[in-house]
Amino acid sequence: MDERGLWELFCKTGLPAVYLAMAGRRQEEESRCEEPAKTAFQPRIENA
């Protein structure tokens, strides 16, 4: 099977969509870990 046939098979199986969905979810999970914890307390902002 030539390379073009492999790409057609790859696209017909839906694997590109699955791969992109998994990559997006992984990226979201990683970005959540980097955010500081959210608390009920907010810092005071004093007007100068």
C-alpha positions, 0 to 999 in steps of 0.5 A, a space after each residue: 500500500 502506498 503512502 496515500 492509501 495509508 493516509 486515506 485509511 487513517 482518515 477514514 477510521 476517525 483516528 485524527 479526530 480522536 488524536 486531536 481530542 486526546 491532545 486537547 484534553 491533555 493540554 487542558 489538564 496540564 494548564 489546570 495544574 499550573 494555575 494557582 489555587 482559587 480561594 474564597 478570599 480576594 486580595 485587597 485592592 487599595 486605590 491610591 
